[in-house]
């Protein structure tokens, strides 16, 4: 991969040489993939049915590039602005990468999200859904969308409530014509995740949505056992997350 300008985002760990960093990130990716494969086989699933999304939020270009050099192609970011700074030059060098938005999306950033991301995982309210539909029509670009479900009904967390999910899916998919392909959730940090993953699977079953983005560094094996098609792993791949620099 060609050399790129370093990101303005500092890494939490001491700066490593490119070869060492690539080896470390590559080894971490391999270890996570092995654990995903083992969890899938234990659940009677094919390992290839689970996609690893490497969450690179707040990590610099160097770590994202190390994962690309290791052959990884699916990445997640939480903020539109950070992704705009980091990913265009990486995509120019590696056109086949997939970039997913995993964080809350402000309505006024809908145009930027549609232009940049291949998948938007956090469609969570009618106003945002309408803005995305307008932008997709305007730009002629249709990134796949997931509905974020607030399975724990936490007031501080984004997402539709489970009892509103079916109607919201229908509104987005049938009323607005959005390319809704699946569901996403983030269970409460202080609760056992299994019931939340099972609930998302059930909502997916009754709405006909087969893509389930659930499970992070601490619980992705549980998510795989309960049907996750995409797991979002950051720390186990890239190391401790540095604070976001504004």
C-alpha positions as CSV (number, residue, x, y, z in Angstrom):
1,X,0.0,0.0,0.0
2,X,1.4,3.5,-0.8
3,X,2.5,5.7,2.0
4,X,-0.2,8.0,3.4
5,X,0.0,11.1,5.6
6,X,-0.3,10.1,9.3
7,X,-3.6,10.8,10.9
8,X,-4.0,13.6,13.3
9,X,-5.4,11.1,15.7
10,X,-2.7,9.9,18.2
11,X,-2.4,6.2,19.0
12,X,-2.8,5.2,22.7
13,X,0.2,2.8,22.5
14,X,3.8,3.9,21.8
15,X,4.5,4.4,18.1
16,X,5.7,1.3,16.5
17,X,7.5,0.7,13.3
18,X,5.3,-0.2,10.3
19,X,6.4,-3.8,10.2
20,X,6.0,-4.3,13.9
21,X,2.6,-2.7,13.9
22,X,1.4,-4.7,10.9
23,X,2.6,-7.9,12.6
24,X,0.8,-7.0,15.8
25,X,-2.5,-6.0,14.2
26,X,-2.3,-9.0,11.8
27,X,-1.8,-11.4,14.8
28,X,-4.7,-9.9,16.6
29,X,-6.9,-10.2,13.6
30,X,-6.0,-13.8,13.2
31,X,-6.7,-14.6,16.9
32,X,-10.1,-12.9,16.7
33,X,-11.0,-14.8,13.5
34,X,-10.0,-18.1,15.1
35,X,-12.3,-17.4,18.0
36,X,-15.1,-16.4,15.7
37,X,-14.6,-19.6,13.8
38,X,-14.6,-21.8,16.9
39,X,-17.8,-20.1,18.2
40,X,-19.5,-20.6,14.9
41,X,-18.6,-24.2,14.7
42,X,-19.8,-24.8,18.2
43,X,-23.1,-23.3,17.2
44,X,-23.4,-25.5,14.1
45,X,-22.6,-22.6,11.8
46,X,-20.1,-22.0,9.1
47,X,-17.4,-19.6,10.1
48,X,-17.8,-17.8,6.8
49,X,-21.3,-16.8,7.8
50,X,-19.9,-14.3,10.3
51,X,-18.2,-11.1,9.1
52,X,-15.7,-9.4,11.4
53,X,-16.0,-5.6,11.4
54,X,-12.8,-4.0,12.6
55,X,-13.8,-0.9,14.7
56,X,-11.1,1.6,14.0
57,X,-12.7,4.6,15.7
58,X,-10.2,7.0,17.3
59,X,-7.3,5.0,16.0
60,X,-5.0,6.6,13.5
61,X,-4.4,5.8,9.8
62,X,-1.4,3.7,10.7
63,X,-3.5,1.0,12.5
64,X,-6.2,1.0,9.9
65,X,-3.5,0.6,7.2
66,X,-1.9,-2.2,9.2
67,X,-5.2,-4.1,9.1
68,X,-5.6,-3.5,5.4
69,X,-2.0,-4.8,4.9
70,X,-3.0,-7.9,6.8
71,X,-5.8,-8.5,4.3
72,X,-8.8,-7.2,6.3
73,X,-11.4,-5.2,4.3
74,X,-14.4,-4.5,6.6
75,X,-14.2,-1.5,9.0
76,X,-16.4,0.4,11.3
77,X,-16.3,4.1,12.4
78,X,-18.5,5.9,14.9
79,X,-18.2,9.5,13.7
80,X,-18.7,10.9,10.2
81,X,-16.1,13.6,10.7
82,X,-13.4,11.2,11.8
83,X,-14.1,8.9,8.9
84,X,-13.9,11.8,6.5
85,X,-10.5,12.6,7.7
86,X,-9.2,9.0,7.7
87,X,-10.7,6.9,5.0
88,X,-10.7,8.7,1.6
89,X,-7.0,8.2,1.0
90,X,-7.2,4.6,2.3
91,X,-10.1,3.8,0.0
92,X,-8.1,5.3,-2.9
93,X,-5.3,2.9,-2.2
94,X,-7.6,-0.1,-1.4
95,X,-10.9,0.4,-3.4
96,X,-12.5,-2.9,-2.3
97,X,-12.7,-2.0,1.4
98,X,-16.1,-1.8,3.1
99,X,-16.8,1.1,5.5
100,X,-19.7,0.9,8.0
101,X,-21.1,3.6,10.2
102,X,-21.7,2.2,13.7
103,X,-22.2,5.4,15.7
104,X,-25.2,7.8,16.1
105,X,-25.9,9.8,13.0
106,X,-27.1,13.4,13.1
107,X,-29.6,14.4,10.5
108,X,-27.5,17.2,9.2
109,X,-24.7,14.6,8.5
110,X,-27.0,12.4,6.4
111,X,-25.6,13.7,3.1
112,X,-22.0,13.0,4.2
113,X,-22.9,9.6,5.5
114,X,-24.5,8.5,2.3
115,X,-21.6,9.8,0.3
116,X,-18.9,8.0,2.4
117,X,-20.2,4.8,3.9
118,X,-21.2,1.5,2.3
119,X,-23.4,0.5,5.3
120,X,-25.2,2.7,7.8
121,X,-26.0,0.6,10.9
122,X,-27.7,3.2,13.1
123,X,-31.0,4.2,11.5
124,X,-33.0,4.9,14.6
125,X,-35.7,7.5,14.1
126,X,-38.2,8.7,11.4
127,X,-36.5,12.1,10.8
128,X,-33.1,10.5,10.1
129,X,-34.7,7.8,7.9
130,X,-36.4,10.5,5.8
131,X,-33.2,12.5,5.5
132,X,-31.3,9.4,4.3
133,X,-34.0,8.5,1.8
134,X,-33.8,12.1,0.4
135,X,-30.1,12.0,0.1
136,X,-30.0,8.6,-1.5
137,X,-32.4,9.8,-4.2
138,X,-30.4,13.0,-4.6
139,X,-27.0,11.3,-4.8
140,X,-28.0,8.1,-6.6
141,X,-26.1,6.2,-4.0
142,X,-27.8,3.6,-1.8
143,X,-25.7,2.3,1.1
144,X,-27.3,-0.6,2.9
145,X,-29.0,0.3,6.2
146,X,-29.6,-1.4,9.5
147,X,-32.2,-0.4,12.1
148,X,-30.6,0.2,15.5
149,X,-32.8,-1.4,18.3
150,X,-32.4,-0.3,21.9
151,X,-32.9,-3.7,23.3
152,X,-32.4,-2.5,26.9
153,X,-34.6,0.5,26.4
154,X,-31.9,2.7,27.9
155,X,-32.9,6.4,27.9
156,X,-29.3,7.5,27.2
157,X,-28.9,5.2,24.2
158,X,-30.0,5.6,20.6
159,X,-32.3,3.0,18.9
160,X,-35.9,2.2,18.5
161,X,-37.5,0.3,21.3
162,X,-38.2,-3.4,20.6
163,X,-42.0,-2.9,20.6
164,X,-41.7,-0.2,18.0
165,X,-39.1,-2.0,15.8
166,X,-41.5,-3.8,13.5
167,X,-43.5,-0.7,12.6
168,X,-40.3,1.3,12.1
169,X,-38.8,-1.4,9.8
170,X,-42.0,-1.3,7.7
171,X,-41.9,2.5,7.6
172,X,-38.3,2.6,6.5
173,X,-38.4,-0.3,4.1
174,X,-41.9,0.0,2.6
175,X,-42.8,3.7,3.2
176,X,-39.5,5.3,2.4
177,X,-37.9,2.7,0.2
178,X,-34.7,2.5,2.2
179,X,-32.4,-0.5,1.6
180,X,-33.0,-2.0,5.0
181,X,-31.0,-5.3,5.3
182,X,-30.8,-5.9,9.0
183,X,-30.7,-4.9,12.6
184,X,-28.1,-3.7,15.1
185,X,-28.0,-3.6,18.9
186,X,-25.6,-2.6,21.8
187,X,-26.8,-4.4,25.0
188,X,-26.6,-2.6,28.3
189,X,-23.0,-2.8,29.6
190,X,-24.1,-4.1,33.0
191,X,-26.4,-6.9,31.8
192,X,-25.9,-10.4,30.4
193,X,-25.9,-9.8,26.6
194,X,-27.5,-13.2,25.7
195,X,-31.2,-12.1,26.1
196,X,-30.5,-8.9,24.1
197,X,-29.0,-10.9,21.2
198,X,-31.8,-13.4,21.3
199,X,-34.3,-10.5,21.2
200,X,-32.6,-9.0,18.2
201,X,-32.6,-12.3,16.4
202,X,-36.4,-12.7,17.1
203,X,-37.1,-9.2,15.7
204,X,-35.1,-10.1,12.7
205,X,-37.0,-13.3,12.2
206,X,-40.4,-11.7,12.3
207,X,-39.4,-8.8,10.1
208,X,-37.6,-10.9,7.5
209,X,-34.2,-9.3,8.2
210,X,-31.3,-11.7,8.1
211,X,-28.4,-9.4,8.9
212,X,-27.7,-9.1,12.6
213,X,-24.9,-6.8,13.8
214,X,-24.3,-7.6,17.4
215,X,-21.4,-8.4,19.7
216,X,-18.2,-6.5,20.5
217,X,-14.8,-7.3,21.9
218,X,-16.2,-8.6,25.2
219,X,-19.1,-10.7,24.0
220,X,-18.8,-11.4,20.3
221,X,-18.5,-15.2,20.8
222,X,-21.9,-15.1,22.6
223,X,-23.3,-13.1,19.8
224,X,-22.1,-15.6,17.2
225,X,-23.7,-18.4,19.2
226,X,-27.0,-16.5,19.0
227,X,-26.9,-15.7,15.3
228,X,-24.8,-12.7,14.7
229,X,-23.8,-12.2,11.0
230,X,-21.5,-9.2,11.9
231,X,-19.5,-8.7,15.0
232,X,-17.9,-5.3,15.8
233,X,-14.5,-5.7,17.4
234,X,-12.0,-2.9,18.1
235,X,-9.9,-3.2,21.2
236,X,-9.0,-6.8,20.6
237,X,-7.6,-5.9,17.2
238,X,-6.2,-2.4,17.6
239,X,-5.4,-2.2,21.3
240,X,-6.5,0.3,23.8
241,X,-8.5,3.1,22.3
242,X,-7.1,6.7,22.6
243,X,-9.3,9.6,23.5
244,X,-10.9,11.3,20.5
245,X,-9.1,14.5,19.4
246,X,-11.4,17.2,18.2
